[in-house]
Amino acid sequence: MFRKLVMTLLILLVGAFQSNFLIAADKAEVEIYTLPFGTPSYLVDTAVESLYGELKDTNIKLKIKQTPGAFYIIRTFAGMQDKIASGAVPQAMVGTTDSILPYTIEGRPPFTKFPLPRSRVIWGTAGFLKVFVTFDKNIKTPADFVGKKVGFAEKARAFNSSIPNMPYFNKGYGGYNKVKWQHLGSVNSKDALLSGAIDVHWGTLLAKVAKDDQGRMVALYAVPAPPLMELMSAGRELYFVNEDPKITKAAYNPAKDQVLTPVFISAKSLKGSKHDFWARGQQGLMVGDATMPKEVAEELVLTVWKNMKRLSEYQAMFGLYGASPYPVNVPKKYVHPGLISATKKLGFKVPNN
């Protein structure tokens, strides 16, 4: 009887050991939920998937899932939170920005029903800078927009139109409703400015961003998104509207607003610009769930940053990522521990924020 009991225990121990070994040998599955084909997010996410398809020495199996858009992703993530935590489905990641992250973590409107309290930053990406441009040399600051037609994103894309601009103009520049906002979308807005149908276009610069020795957010290098590039190549003098950084800082309430950060853009950093100016911007992020094992998040970061040159050959957007994977403008409470340890292993300092 005693011998049978000992044998049973040995079998159980061996089985448990083998089971643990098999589990350890399995690759961790990670899925990146990306935006539709052709978008910047799709292009960079596909590049990361291609990189992992080439790697042999990795503990991670990574693939992307194309989706209709951001709201679909947020609803999907909200419904999967418990399954992600339990390991029933793969860990998931998605690109976002520092200005939208608090909305999803806290469940602010329009995400009241879809809070993602465990969202954590896995790495920082490029800067997305929003700039007002015009062919009218008399429009110098946003204060000159009163009564003018200004084109920006469609109504459905509120985070690229009304949400960041309403408090900004109400508190800083005389009132949001005093401007004749045109919800055209970036391409139609660009065309409208070229034809003279509107006075100002709200365009996008993609940039490598950093903080200078004065603590200011600066663009080290900036390139225009395609609609803005077309305006800059139109053969007419295009003026970048200067935005007062003091007004920008005072206009937003971090507890409820989508906060865009003042960013300094020098003529040296933007080819085609003849003067320095201030605009507003946000730091791009890759986020995942807080339950992602630290070693998985760390390996993801180290793999991407150690292969940054190869990734840049896939997609030039990677050339705008920071030297450090740690995002410039994000509180540490929102950062995954794996990013912190990876940042240190890569030889960069972790900010005390």
Summary of the structure (lengths in Angstrom):
residues: 353
radius of gyration: 23.3
end to end distance: 62.8
largest distance: 97.5
contacts: 1132
relative contact order: 0.16
helix: 41%
strand: 25%
